[in-house]
Every structure is written in structure tokens, then in C-alpha cells.
């Protein structure tokens, strides 16, 4: 193993921690409060944040969409520049925090912000940002990645830069109390697949990364199995922490990573508007089957360590079936058609979109080509 690991985000976890913003945010800071719709006003989070910020200079920008749109975020970046704001406080889930990262980078760039996810511009400086998490799923509150959608062209692309890593993140599980069931399901599935992308590759002997991945996967499977208990404080706390730990860089340090399921899923969301987590749950099992020869050993390890399956014939396939059963237990549709994708040529269109975006050798070994992706999507229909 060879890696450099550094996570500078300070996390304040637990009930009542939003009040800590009074100490986290410099008294002289000029703040952009960035959020989505009206949910944070209805559930009291907005009032808590405003109370903690006190009389600091504050501008607000609302309306950040799920799968945040570049077109919307450019308006927020212009607001940051116009008023000389020096801290972006994202209050929401992964989409709002991802959007804040784009705004932070675009506000320090004179060109078209879309140059950031298309890699025409390398982000080396950005406005400082912090986060108040209200929907656990992406881990965006303590990592350096974001995914942005350009609505005009139906494209959804990621970018990464240490410059947009949040300085701090407040994780209060109480903020989850009013979340609809669908968003909690998405949080479990998204977090589960995040860990799988870093774990289900090939054996490396990384005992710590493997063991921690397995602990997180067992925890998420247990939360899915006890979904009826989602109103419990401890259930919420465990999901919020597991989602964070699944994508803060630790379980993937020094080991091969996949992410093909995510790249294919992004294209589905961009074209058909399906929830990100739903696309992952529909693509992943068929991708695992398509890559069974390369991933078989780790699938067998997962079957034993996560699902408690007995060794024996077709253990890898039985593990994939256990993953599918977990998703079905949460109400995820059985295929893309059942989820609303009606175009018969959807696999062709999505494979071509991957090719157009340069996604021609995905996976830990580059084995997921557009042709392989087309075959996966055909089976996922």
C-alpha cells in the first residue's frame, strides 16, 4: 500500500451542535447561506443556523436542486463575487454541499464554471466553505468531491479539488427527523454503494480498509433490516455517521477503487431524472455479474463477512443476490423499466454518453468500456 491521507474537515456530531456555528464561524466572516427548498425553514434548522450566525454579514441563496444545476449555481457564484463574501455555508444534503463546492470554485474563476467539471480548469483556489448536513448519503460534507449537472445539455459530471474540502461540518441527527422515507432509503443505498466501490475490487491484503469497509456495510445492512425503526434517535445517528465514514477517504486509502457504477448511474440520472441512489442499485448487481471473474474473490469475502453466507458453490453470485435482496427490501424497483426508463434504445444512448464524456475505460482495471456498459444496462432494463 502507498498513500497519503489527510482529512482536514472538523466534524461536530450530535444533537444541538448547530449552535456551535457561533464559535466555528469567524465573527468578521461575510457568509453566503446556501440551501435548497423550504424544508430547512419548516423543520427549524434555518432558525437554528441564523441564530448561531448572529449579526454576521449574511446573504442567502435558495433553490439548489437535487443534482444541482450549473445554471442555478452560477447565480450564487455571482452573488459571492458581487458582495465579496468569504464563507459559503451549505445547509442541506449532498446536492447542496456539492453545489457549494462548485460555487466556491466558480466564484474564484473568471471563465465559464462548466470548465471545472470538464477539467478545462484546474481548481487551485476557492472560497472557504462549511456545511450543516441534513440528509446523510454522499459524505460530501467531509470530502473534496462534487457532482454537477448542466441542465441545458443533460450532462452530469464530477470534479475533485482539495480547495473545496469543507473546513467544518455539523452533523446533528435531529435534522433528519422530518425526512421522507424515500430520502432515507436513498441515503442507505448511496452509502452502501460508496463503500462497495472502494471494497469490491480485488484482494490487496489491506486488513484495516477491508475490515472497516465490512463494518460499515454490516451497519448499513442492519439499518436497512431495521428500517421500521427509522424514527429512533440511535438509528438516525448510525446512518449519519456511517454515510460520512463511507466516503471520507479512509476506506479507500491505498486500495484500488472502481466507481464505474457511479459513472453509469450519473448518465442515467442526467438523461432520465432518476434518483441517484436508485440508478446505483439498478446498475450495480449487473455490473458485478459482468465483472464476476475480476471481482469474484472480493464478492466471496463480502458474502462471508457482511451477509454471513456459507462458503460453497456460487458464493459470489449468492452475494450479488443478497445485495439485490437488500435493495428490494427498501422498495427499489426491479429494473430500469420499472423505474420509468421507457426508451428501448436507452442502453445505446447511455453508452454513447459515456463515450462522449471520455468514460471509456472505467473500473479498477479499466475493464468497463462503453460496450460493456451497454451490456450491463441491457440486463438492467
ZATIGU-342266 format. One record per residue: residue in one letter; x, y, z of N, C-alpha, C in turn. Coordinates in steps of 0.05 Angstrom, whole numbers, always signed. Layout:
# residues N
  residu    n_px    n_py    n_pz   ca_px   ca_py   ca_pz    c_px    c_py    c_pz
       A       X       Y       Z       X       Y       Z       X       Y       Z
...
This chain:
# residues 381
  residu    n_px    n_py    n_pz   ca_px   ca_py   ca_pz    c_px    c_py    c_pz
       X     +17     -24      +0      +0      +0      +0     +17     +25      +0
       X      +9     +45     -14     +23     +70     -15      +1     +92     -17
       X      +0    +110      +3     -20    +131      +2     -12    +154     +20
       X     -25    +177     +15     -24    +200     +33     -52    +206     +41
       X     -58    +206     +67     -85    +210     +76     -86    +235     +94
       X    -103    +253     +87    -107    +277    +104    -136    +286    +101
       X    -150    +288    +123    -177    +298    +123    -179    +322    +142
       X    -179    +346    +132    -178    +370    +149    -205    +379    +159
       X    -227    +366    +151    -253    +376    +159    -258    +370    +189
       X    -264    +391    +203    -272    +387    +232    -301    +380    +233
       X    -307    +358    +246    -335    +349    +248    -345    +352    +277
       X    -369    +365    +279    -383    +367    +305    -408    +350    +302
       X    -409    +328    +317    -430    +309    +314    -448    +308    +339
       X    -474    +308    +334    -493    +303    +356    -514    +325    +359
       X    -533    +319    +376    -556    +337    +380    -547    +364    +390
       X    -558    +385    +379    -552    +412    +388    -527    +425    +377
       X    -513    +411    +360    -487    +421    +351    -489    +444    +331
       X    -512    +450    +320    -514    +473    +302    -507    +499    +317
       X    -513    +500    +342    -506    +523    +358    -476    +529    +358
       X    -460    +508    +352    -431    +512    +352    -421    +529    +329
       X    -439    +535    +310    -431    +554    +288    -423    +581    +299
       X    -433    +588    +322    -426    +614    +335    -396    +615    +340
       X    -384    +592    +345    -355    +592    +350    -339    +584    +326
       X    -351    +568    +308    -337    +558    +285    -333    +580    +264
       X    -352    +598    +261    -351    +619    +240    -339    +644    +252
       X    -318    +654    +238    -305    +678    +247    -325    +701    +250
       X    -323    +717    +271    -342    +739    +275    -343    +759    +252
       X    -320    +761    +238    -319    +780    +216    -326    +768    +189
       X    -334    +743    +189    -339    +730    +163    -363    +742    +149
       X    -361    +742    +123    -384    +751    +106    -394    +725     +92
       X    -418    +717    +100    -428    +690     +95    -449    +689     +74
       X    -447    +669     +56    -469    +661     +38    -482    +637     +50
       X    -507    +639     +57    -522    +616     +67    -536    +604     +42
       X    -527    +579     +36    -536    +566     +11    -553    +542     +19
       X    -577    +540      +8    -594    +517     +15    -612    +510      -9
       X    -629    +490      -5    -646    +480     -26    -674    +493     -26
       X    -694    +477     -19    -721    +487     -18    -728    +498      +9
       X    -753    +494     +17    -762    +506     +42    -761    +487     +66
       X    -750    +463     +63    -751    +444     +85    -736    +454    +110
       X    -714    +468    +106    -699    +476    +130    -713    +498    +145
       X    -731    +512    +131    -748    +532    +145    -770    +518    +161
       X    -781    +497    +149    -803    +483    +163    -794    +466    +187
       X    -770    +455    +185    -762    +437    +207    -745    +451    +229
       X    -742    +477    +226    -728    +492    +247    -698    +495    +244
       X    -686    +481    +224    -657    +483    +220    -649    +511    +212
       X    -664    +523    +195    -657    +551    +186    -656    +569    +210
       X    -675    +568    +228    -675    +586    +251    -651    +581    +269
       X    -644    +556    +272    -620    +549    +289    -595    +561    +276
       X    -592    +558    +250    -569    +568    +236    -567    +599    +239
       X    -589    +612    +233    -589    +641    +234    -583    +651    +262
       X    -595    +638    +282    -589    +646    +309    -560    +643    +316
       X    -547    +621    +307    -519    +617    +313    -501    +637    +298
       X    -509    +645    +274    -493    +664    +259    -495    +692    +271
       X    -516    +698    +285    -519    +724    +298    -519    +747    +279
       X    -503    +768    +285    -503    +792    +268    -481    +792    +247
       X    -470    +770    +240    -451    +768    +218    -464    +777    +192
       X    -449    +789    +174    -459    +796    +148    -468    +770    +134
       X    -492    +770    +124    -503    +745    +113    -520    +751     +88
       X    -515    +737     +67    -532    +736     +43    -542    +708     +40
       X    -565    +705     +28    -577    +679     +25    -583    +672      -4
       X    -580    +646     -11    -587    +637     -37    -600    +610     -34
       X    -625    +608     -42    -640    +583     -40    -647    +573     -68
       X    -658    +549     -69    -666    +537     -94    -646    +519    -107
       X    -626    +510     -92    -607    +490    -103    -622    +463    -107
       X    -622    +453    -131    -637    +429    -138    -623    +403    -129
       X    -638    +382    -126    -626    +355    -126    -611    +352    -153
       X    -587    +340    -152    -569    +340    -175    -565    +369    -184
       X    -551    +385    -168    -551    +414    -171    -542    +423    -199
       X    -557    +443    -209    -553    +453    -236    -532    +475    -237
       X    -515    +472    -256    -494    +493    -261    -507    +520    -266
       X    -530    +520    -280    -543    +546    -286    -552    +560    -261
       X    -562    +545    -242    -571    +557    -216    -547    +566    -200
       X    -527    +549    -199    -503    +554    -182    -487    +578    -192
       X    -487    +583    -218    -473    +606    -229    -484    +632    -217
       X    -510    +633    -212    -522    +656    -200    -512    +660    -171
       X    -509    +639    -157    -498    +641    -130    -469    +650    -130
       X    -454    +640    -149    -426    +649    -151    -424    +679    -157
       X    -442    +688    -174    -443    +717    -180    -449    +733    -155
       X    -466    +723    -138    -473    +736    -113    -449    +737     -94
       X    -434    +716     -93    -409    +716     -77    -390    +737     -86
       X    -386    +739    -112    -368    +759    -123    -378    +787    -118
       X    -404    +791    -123    -415    +818    -121    -412    +830     -93
       X    -416    +813     -72    -416    +823     -45    -390    +816     -30
       X    -370    +805     -43    -345    +800     -30    -347    +780      -7
       X    -364    +760     -10    -368    +741     +11    -344    +722     +13
       X    -338    +714     +38    -314    +698     +42    -319    +671     +55
       X    -344    +664     +60    -350    +637     +71    -377    +629     +59
       X    -378    +605     +48    -403    +593     +39    -411    +572     +60
       X    -435    +575     +71    -446    +556     +90    -468    +541     +76
       X    -463    +516     +70    -483    +498     +57    -500    +485     +78
       X    -526    +488     +76    -544    +475     +95    -562    +457     +79
       X    -558    +431     +81    -574    +412     +66    -560    +385     +63
       X    -568    +371     +42    -556    +345     +37    -533    +347     +17
       X    -526    +324      +5    -503    +324     -13    -505    +342     -37
       X    -530    +346     -48    -532    +363     -71    -526    +392     -64
       X    -535    +401     -41    -529    +429     -33    -500    +432     -27
       X    -488    +412     -14    -459    +414      -8    -442    +412     -33
       X    -450    +394     -52    -436    +393     -77    -438    +420     -92
       X    -463    +431     -91    -467    +457    -104    -450    +479     -92
       X    -447    +478     -65    -430    +498     -52    -401    +496     -61
       X    -392    +471     -66    -364    +468     -76    -360    +480    -103
       X    -380    +476    -120    -379    +489    -147    -379    +519    -144
       X    -397    +530    -128    -398    +559    -124    -372    +569    -113
       X    -360    +555     -94    -335    +564     -82    -313    +566    -102
       X    -312    +546    -120    -292    +546    -141    -298    +566    -163
       X    -323    +567    -172    -331    +584    -195    -328    +614    -187
       X    -332    +620    -162    -330    +648    -153    -302    +659    -155
       X    -283    +641    -156    -254    +649    -159    -243    +644    -187
       X    -261    +641    -206    -253    +635    -233    -267    +653    -252
       X    -252    +665    -271    -264    +685    -289    -278    +672    -313
       X    -273    +647    -318    -285    +634    -342    -311    +621    -336
       X    -320    +605    -355    -346    +590    -351    -342    +568    -330
       X    -359    +568    -310    -356    +548    -289    -357    +520    -298
       X    -369    +514    -321    -370    +487    -331    -343    +476    -338
       X    -324    +495    -341    -296    +486    -346    -285    +470    -322
       X    -298    +472    -299    -288    +458    -275    -293    +428    -277
       X    -318    +419    -280    -323    +390    -283    -313    +378    -309
       X    -309    +395    -330    -298    +384    -355    -268    +384    -355
       X    -256    +394    -334    -227    +393    -329    -212    +411    -348
       X    -225    +431    -359    -211    +452    -373    -198    +471    -354
       X    -208    +473    -330    -197    +490    -309    -191    +473    -285
       X    -166    +475    -275    -159    +461    -250    -163    +479    -226
       X    -179    +471    -208    -186    +487    -184    -163    +487    -164
       X    -151    +510    -160    -129    +512    -141    -136    +532    -118
       X    -157    +547    -122    -166    +565    -101    -196    +566    -101
       X    -208    +571     -78    -237    +572     -75    -244    +588     -50
       X    -269    +597     -49    -279    +610     -25    -281    +588      -4
       X    -276    +596     +21    -278    +577     +43    -307    +567     +46
       X    -311    +543     +55    -338    +533     +59    -340    +514     +83
       X    -364    +514     +94    -371    +496    +116    -399    +484    +109
       X    -407    +465    +125    -432    +451    +119    -448    +444    +144
       X    -474    +446    +142    -492    +435    +162    -508    +413    +147
       X    -503    +388    +154    -514    +365    +140    -543    +359    +150
       X    -561    +356    +131    -589    +349    +139    -598    +323    +126
       X    -583    +313    +107    -590    +288     +93    -565    +272     +89
       X    -561    +250    +105    -536    +235    +102    -538    +216     +78
       X    -517    +216     +61    -516    +198     +38    -488    +200     +25
       X    -480    +224     +17    -457    +226      -1    -430    +229     +13
       X    -430    +236     +38    -404    +242     +51    -392    +268     +42
       X    -406    +283     +25    -394    +307     +14    -386    +328     +35
       X    -397    +326     +59    -391    +345     +80    -362    +343     +89
       X    -348    +321     +83    -320    +319     +92    -303    +305     +71
       X    -309    +311     +45    -291    +303     +24    -288    +325      +4
       X    -271    +321     -17    -264    +342     -36    -277    +338     -63
       X    -298    +321     -64    -311    +316     -89    -339    +328     -92
       X    -348    +331    -116    -375    +342    -122    -383    +332    -149
       X    -410    +331    -153    -421    +323    -179    -441    +345    -187
       X    -438    +355    -211    -454    +378    -220    -468    +371    -246
       X    -493    +381    -250    -508    +376    -274    -511    +402    -290
       X    -507    +400    -316    -513    +422    -334    -540    +416    -347
       X    -561    +430    -338    -588    +423    -347    -591    +428    -377
       X    -578    +448    -388    -581    +455    -416    -574    +432    -435
       X    -555    +415    -426    -545    +394    -444    -550    +366    -432
       X    -562    +365    -408    -567    +339    -395    -542    +324    -388
       X    -521    +338    -379    -496    +326    -371    -492    +327    -341
       X    -480    +306    -330    -475    +305    -301    -447    +295    -298
       X    -429    +312    -287    -401    +306    -285    -389    +312    -257
       X    -370    +296    -249    -357    +301    -223    -332    +319    -226
       X    -324    +330    -203    -297    +343    -201    -287    +340    -173
       X    -261    +342    -170    -248    +339    -144    -227    +361    -141
       X    -224    +372    -117    -203    +390    -111    -200    +394     -81
       X    -176    +392     -70    -173    +397     -42    -182    +425     -34
       X    -183    +443     -53    -190    +471     -47    -219    +474     -39
       X    -236    +454     -45    -264    +456     -38    -272    +437     -16
       X    -253    +426      -2    -259    +409     +21    -270    +427     +43
       X    -293    +421     +55    -304    +438     +76    -285    +440    +100
       X    -284    +464    +111    -268    +469    +135    -280    +455    +159
       X    -307    +454    +160    -321    +442    +183    -348    +431    +173
       X    -358    +413    +188    -385    +402    +182    -399    +396    +208
       X    -424    +405    +210    -441    +399    +233    -460    +377    +226
       X    -459    +355    +241    -476    +332    +236    -494    +327    +260
       X    -518    +337    +259    -538    +334    +280    -560    +316    +270
       X    -561    +291    +281    -581    +272    +271    -610    +282    +274
       X    -614    +301    +292    -642    +311    +295    -652    +324    +270
       X    -634    +334    +252    -643    +347    +228    -656    +327    +209
       X    -653    +301    +214    -664    +280    +197    -693    +274    +204
       X    -704    +284    +225    -729    +275    +236    -752    +279    +216
       X    -751    +299    +199    -773    +304    +181    -768    +294    +153
       X    -746    +280    +149    -740    +270    +122    -761    +249    +113
       X    -769    +250     +88    -787    +229     +78    -773    +203     +75
       X    -789    +181     +75    -778    +154     +74    -760    +151     +50
       X    -767    +162     +27    -752    +159      +2    -723    +169      +6
       X    -720    +191     +20    -693    +202     +23    -676    +185     +42
       X    -689    +173     +62    -674    +156     +80    -665    +130     +65
       X    -683    +120     +48    -676     +97     +31    -652    +104     +14
       X    -653    +127      +1    -632    +135     -17    -605    +138      -1
       X    -607    +148     +23    -583    +151     +40    -570    +125     +45
       X    -586    +104     +52    -574     +78     +58    -561     +67     +32
       X    -576     +67     +10    -566     +55     -15    -541     +70     -25
       X    -542     +96     -25    -519    +112     -35    -495    +105     -18
       X    -498    +105      +8    -475    +100     +26    -464     +71     +22
       X    -483     +52     +19    -475     +24     +15    -458     +21     -11
       X    -467     +34     -32    -452     +31     -57    -426     +46     -56
       X    -425     +69     -42    -399     +83     -39    -378     +64     -27
       X    -385     +50      -6    -366     +32      +6    -359      +9     -13
       X    -379      -2     -27    -374     -23     -46    -354     -15     -68
       X    -356     +10     -77    -339     +20     -98    -310     +19     -90
       X    -305     +21     -64    -277     +21     -54    -268      -6     -44
       X    -287     -25     -42    -282     -51     -29    -284     -74     -49
       X    -304     -73     -67    -309     -96     -85    -291     -93    -110
       X    -266     -97    -106    -247     -96    -129    -231    -122    -130
       X    -208    -122    -119    -192    -147    -118    -178    -148     -90
       X    -170    -172     -81    -157    -174     -55    -130    -159     -55
       X    -125    -144     -34     -99    -130     -32     -85    -135      -5
       X     -99    -149     +13     -87    -153     +40     -89    -129     +58
       X    -105    -109     +50    -108     -85     +67    -128     -91     +89
       X    -118    -102    +111    -136    -112    +132    -153     -90    +145
       X    -141     -67    +149    -156     -45    +161    -178     -34    +143
       X    -171     -29    +118    -191     -18     +99    -213     -39     +94
       X    -205     -64     +91    -226     -85     +87    -243     -88    +112
       X    -231     -89    +135    -246     -92    +160    -265     -69    +165
       X    -256     -45    +160    -273     -21    +164    -295     -20    +144
       X    -289     -27    +119    -310     -28     +98    -331     -48    +106
       X    -323     -71    +115    -342     -92    +123    -359     -83    +147
       X    -347     -69    +166    -362     -59    +188    -384     -39    +179
       X    -376     -22    +161    -395      -2    +150    -418     -16    +135
       X    -411     -35    +118    -431     -50    +103    -450     -65    +121
       X    -439     -77    +142    -457     -91    +161    -475     -72    +175
       X    -465     -48    +182    -481     -28    +195    -503     -19    +177
       X    -497     -13    +152    -517      -4    +133    -538     -25    +128
       X    -529     -50    +125    -548     -72    +121    -566     -75    +146
       X    -555     -72    +170    -571     -73    +194    -592     -51    +195
       X    -584     -27    +187    -603      -4    +186    -625     -10    +165
       X    -618     -21    +143    -638     -28    +123    -657     -50    +134
       X    -646     -69    +148    -663     -90    +160    -681     -80    +182
       X    -673     -58    +195    -689     -46    +216    -701     -20    +207
       X    -709     -19    +181    -719      +7    +171    -744     +16    +185
       X    -759      -3    +196    -783      +4    +211    -776     +20    +236
       X    -751     +19    +245    -743     +34    +269    -729     +60    +263
       X    -735     +71    +239    -720     +95    +230    -727    +120    +246
       X    -747    +119    +262    -753    +143    +278    -738    +144    +304
       X    -721    +124    +309    -705    +122    +333    -680    +140    +330
       X    -673    +154    +352    -650    +172    +351    -625    +158    +344
       X    -621    +134    +355    -596    +119    +350    -595    +109    +321
       X    -618    +102    +310    -618     +94    +281    -609    +117    +264
       X    -619    +140    +269    -612    +164    +253    -582    +170    +257
       X    -572    +169    +281    -544    +175    +286    -526    +156    +272
       X    -533    +130    +272    -516    +110    +259    -516    +114    +229
       X    -538    +121    +217    -538    +126    +188    -521    +150    +182
       X    -525    +171    +197    -510    +196    +191    -479    +191    +193
       X    -471    +176    +213    -442    +171    +216    -432    +151    +196
       X    -447    +130    +190    -438    +111    +170    -436    +123    +143
       X    -455    +140    +135    -453    +153    +109    -429    +171    +107
       X    -422    +185    +129    -399    +202    +129    -373    +186    +126
       X    -371    +164    +141    -347    +148    +142    -343    +133    +116
       X    -365    +128    +101    -362    +113     +76    -348    +128     +54
       X    -347    +154     +56    -334    +169     +34    -318    +193     +44
       X    -303    +188     +66    -285    +209     +75    -256    +203     +68
       X    -252    +183     +51    -225    +176     +41    -211    +154     +56
       X    -221    +146     +79    -207    +127     +95    -208     +98     +84
       X    -232     +88     +78    -233     +60     +69    -221     +56     +42
       X    -218     +78     +27    -206     +75      +0    -177     +81      -1
       X    -165     +88     +22    -136     +96     +22    -118     +72     +14
       X    -104     +76      -7     -84     +57     -15     -94     +31     -28
       X    -120     +30     -34    -131      +6     -47    -143     +13     -73
       X    -146      -6     -92    -159      +0    -118    -188      +7    -113
       X    -198     +25    -130    -226     +34    -129    -239     +31    -156
       X    -265     +28    -156    -280     +22    -180    -293     +47    -191
       X    -317     +54    -182    -333     +78    -189    -347     +76    -216
       X    -345     +53    -229    -360     +50    -255    -390     +52    -251
       X    -400     +40    -229    -429     +41    -224    -438     +70    -222
       X    -422     +87    -209    -429    +115    -206    -429    +130    -232
       X    -409    +125    -249    -407    +139    -274    -430    +132    -292
       X    -437    +106    -293    -460     +98    -309    -486    +110    -297
       X    -488    +109    -270    -511    +120    -257    -515    +150    -262
       X    -493    +165    -263    -495    +193    -269    -508    +198    -296
       X    -501    +182    -316    -513    +186    -342    -543    +180    -342
       X    -551    +160    -326    -580    +154    -324    -595    +177    -311
       X    -584    +187    -289    -597    +210    -276    -599    +234    -294
       X    -577    +240    -308    -576    +264    -325    -597    +262    -348
       X    -601    +238    -358    -619    +235    -381    -648    +230    -372
       X    -652    +215    -351    -679    +206    -344    -689    +217    -317
       X    -672    +230    -302    -681    +242    -277    -686    +224    -254
       X    -677    +199    -256    -680    +180    -233    -662    +189    -210
       X    -672    +183    -186    -655    +188    -162    -628    +174    -165
       X    -607    +188    -156    -580    +177    -159    -578    +149    -146
       X    -588    +147    -122    -586    +121    -108    -600     +99    -123
       X    -623    +105    -135    -638     +85    -150    -621     +75    -174
       X    -608     +93    -188    -592     +85    -210    -570     +66    -201
       X    -558     +72    -178    -536     +55    -168    -546     +27    -162
       X    -569     +26    -149    -580      +0    -141    -588     -17    -165
       X    -596      -4    -187    -604     -19    -211    -580     -27    -228
       X    -559     -11    -228    -535     -18    -244    -517     -37    -230
       X    -512     -33    -205    -490     -47    -191    -492     -78    -193
       X    -515     -91    -187    -514    -120    -188    -506    -131    -215
       X    -516    -118    -237    -509    -128    -263    -480    -122    -270
       X    -470    -100    -261    -441     -94    -265    -424    -115    -250
       X    -432    -122    -226    -417    -142    -211    -417    -169    -225
       X    -440    -176    -237    -441    -201    -252    -424    -200    -277
       X    -424    -177    -291    -408    -174    -315    -378    -175    -308
       X    -371    -168    -284    -343    -167    -276    -337    -189    -255
       X    -352    -211    -256    -350    -232    -236    -322    -244    -235
       X    -310    -248    -258    -284    -261    -258    -263    -243    -243
       X    -264    -217    -247    -245    -199    -234    -252    -195    -205
       X    -278    -195    -198    -286    -187    -171    -295    -211    -154
       X    -293    -235    -165    -304    -258    -151    -293    -262    -123
       X    -267    -259    -119    -255    -264     -93    -265    -244     -72
       X    -268    -219     -79    -278    -200     -60    -308    -203     -55
       X    -322    -211     -76    -351    -217     -72    -354    -240     -52
       X    -338    -260     -54    -339    -283     -36    -332    -273      -7
       X    -312    -256      -5    -304    -245     +21    -327    -229     +33
       X    -340    -213     +16    -363    -197     +26    -386    -215     +34
       X    -391    -236     +19    -413    -255     +26    -409    -266     +54
       X    -385    -274     +60    -379    -286     +86    -380    -265    +108
       X    -366    -242    +103    -361    -223    +125    -385    -204    +130
       X    -400    -199    +109    -422    -179    +112    -449    -193    +115
       X    -454    -213     +98    -481    -226     +98    -481    -253    +113
       X    -458    -262    +122    -457    -287    +137    -464    -311    +120
       X    -458    -311     +94    -464    -333     +76    -445    -356     +80
       X    -454    -380     +76    -437    -403     +79    -420    -406     +54
       X    -394    -414     +58    -377    -419     +35    -389    -442     +18
       X    -382    -442      -7    -392    -463     -24    -396    -453     -53
       X    -409    -470     -69    -413    -463     -97    -428    -436    -101
       X    -419    -421    -121    -432    -397    -129    -435    -376    -106
       X    -416    -375     -89    -417    -356     -67    -418    -328     -77
       X    -402    -322     -97    -401    -295    -108    -429    -287    -119
       X    -442    -304    -134    -469    -299    -144    -489    -296    -121
       X    -486    -313    -101    -504    -311     -78    -501    -284     -63
       X    -476    -274     -64    -472    -248     -52    -486    -226     -67
       X    -484    -227     -94    -498    -207    -110    -528    -209    -105
       X    -538    -233    -102    -567    -237     -97    -574    -225     -69
       X    -556    -227     -50    -561    -215     -23    -562    -185     -25
       X    -544    -173     -42    -544    -144     -46    -571    -136     -59
       X    -579    -151     -79    -605    -145     -92    -628    -147     -72
       X    -627    -167     -55    -649    -170     -36    -650    -147     -16
       X    -626    -136      -9    -626    -113      +8    -640     -89      -5
       X    -634     -85     -30    -646     -63     -45    -676     -67     -48
       X    -684     -91     -55    -713     -97     -58    -727     -92     -31
       X    -714     -99      -9    -727     -96     +17    -733     -67     +23
       X    -719     -48     +10    -723     -20     +14    -741      -8      -7
       X    -752     -25     -24    -771     -15     -44    -759      -5     -70
       X    -734     -11     -75    -721      -3    -100    -734     -19    -123
       X    -741      -7    -145    -753     -22    -167    -735     -44    -177
       X    -746     -64    -191    -731     -87    -200    -716     -83    -226
       X    -720     -60    -239    -705     -55    -264    -710     -27    -273
       X    -695     -19    -294    -697      +9    -304    -724     +15    -315
       X    -736      -5    -329    -763      +0    -339    -783      +5    -317
       X    -781     -11    -296    -799      -8    -273    -794     +19    -259
       X    -770     +30    -262    -764     +56    -250    -772     +79    -268
       X    -781     +74    -293    -791     +95    -310    -775    +100    -336
       X    -754     +84    -341    -739     +87    -366    -753     +72    -388
       X    -765     +86    -406    -782     +73    -426    -770     +70    -454
       X    -748     +84    -459    -736     +83    -486    -723     +56    -490
       X    -730     +43    -511    -719     +17    -517    -689     +18    -523
       X    -680     +41    -533    -652     +44    -540    -636     +57    -518
       X    -647     +57    -494    -633     +71    -471    -604     +61    -468
       X    -599     +35    -469    -571     +26    -466    -552     +38    -487
       X    -561     +40    -511    -545     +52    -532    -540     +82    -527
       X    -560     +96    -520    -557    +124    -514    -539    +130    -491
       X    -541    +114    -470    -525    +118    -446    -496    +110    -451
       X    -492     +89    -466    -464     +81    -472    -451    +102    -489
       X    -466    +114    -508    -455    +135    -524    -448    +160    -507
       X    -465    +166    -488    -459    +189    -470    -433    +184    -454
       X    -429    +159    -445    -404    +153    -431    -380    +158    -450
       X    -383    +149    -475    -361    +153    -494    -356    +183    -499
       X    -378    +198    -501    -375    +226    -506    -361    +241    -483
       X    -365    +231    -459    -353    +243    -436    -326    +231    -428
       X    -315    +215    -446    -289    +204    -441    -288    +181    -422
       X    -311    +170    -415    -313    +147    -396    -311    +121    -411
       X    -287    +116    -422    -284     +93    -440    -269     +70    -427
       X    -258     +73    -404    -243     +52    -390    -248     +54    -360
       X    -272     +48    -351    -280     +52    -323    -273     +27    -307
       X    -274     +30    -281    -269      +8    -263    -240      +8    -253
       X    -235      -9    -234    -208     -10    -222    -186     -18    -241
       X    -194     -32    -263    -174     -41    -283    -181     -31    -311
       X    -199     -12    -313    -207      -1    -339    -223     -20    -356
       X    -234     -41    -344    -248     -62    -359    -277     -55    -367
       X    -288     -33    -357    -316     -26    -364    -315      -6    -386
       X    -316     -15    -411    -317      +1    -435    -346      +9    -440
       X    -351     +27    -458    -379     +33    -466    -394      +9    -475
       X    -380     -10    -489    -393     -34    -498    -401     -52    -474
       X    -384     -54    -454    -390     -69    -430    -413     -56    -416
       X    -412     -29    -414    -434     -14    -401    -460     -19    -415
       X    -460     -20    -441    -484     -24    -457    -496     -52    -449
       X    -479     -72    -447    -489     -98    -440    -500     -98    -412
       X    -487     -84    -393    -497     -82    -366    -524     -69    -365
       X    -527     -47    -379    -552     -32    -380    -575     -48    -393
       X    -568     -64    -413    -588     -81    -426    -599    -101    -406
       X    -582    -112    -390    -592    -132    -370    -606    -118    -347
       X    -598     -92    -342    -611     -77    -320    -639     -67    -327
       X    -646     -68    -353    -672     -58    -361    -695     -74    -347
